[in-house]
């Protein structure tokens, strides 16, 4: 989650159209994902074919998650983009009883609601000089919607390792975004400097090839509430980085928001540990 927190800052340093960044991220990330361990043979091919529609849908959702997220970073402040994007864990938490039959307790609901209130304070989107705007916030919410699709589909891919699903989804995202980019954008005059290539390669090779694999490997092992709570580590770090590196404001209200974000995570961990010890 700490690596994901740097995405907004990195995108700000890449002078490309958002759809082009998303395609390059998927295309280059697919190559880095080839080094990840995966099953081979007829059994693996059968599982991939069995889940072909889910994998295609996930690749589609992944590609457009990136497009709308990058548009949000370009259209508004990092803080405002982050608060809208991280509506996704809230969506996952409330959809999980209907999709996966997981229990939705009052404690879990209150914990996530406290965390979400904290994110509102941290983002500062209601401040007079926050720099937030409606267009960027809509892009962030659209990114959240597609991100929910990615998370929930991945939880249903039985028989595939997280590495296999990540590899296939990233490749499909690149294939889906390729005609979209050439159809909607003029890419004939795009030029990058050495440092800008460095940012793009980090965003693609490291974040996709390593960090995404770790993230998706954790999804099947966690309940929806745990996913919702742990992912709040990302936005608070993103806002802190934007404060010091992009000079966005960090007020006492934002500090209070940070406490509200971290506290539910700590409470959830303590309760889980207590229940585990009690069960033993």
Buried (B, 14 or more C-beta within 10 A) or exposed (E): BEBBBBBBBBBBEBEBBBBBBBBBBBBBBBBBBEEBEBBEEEEBEEBBEBBEEBBBBBBBBBBBBBBBBBBBBBBBBBBBBBBBBBBBBBBBBBBBEEEEEBEBEEEBBEBBBBBBBBBBBBBBBEBEEBBBEEEBBBBBBBBBBBBBBBBBBBBEBEBBBBBBBBBBBBBBBBBBBBEBBEEEBEEEEEEBEEEBEBBBBBBBBBBBBBBBBEBBBEBBEEBBBBBBBBBBBBBBBBBBBBBEEEEBBBBEBBEBBBEBBBBBBEBBEEEEEEEEEEEE
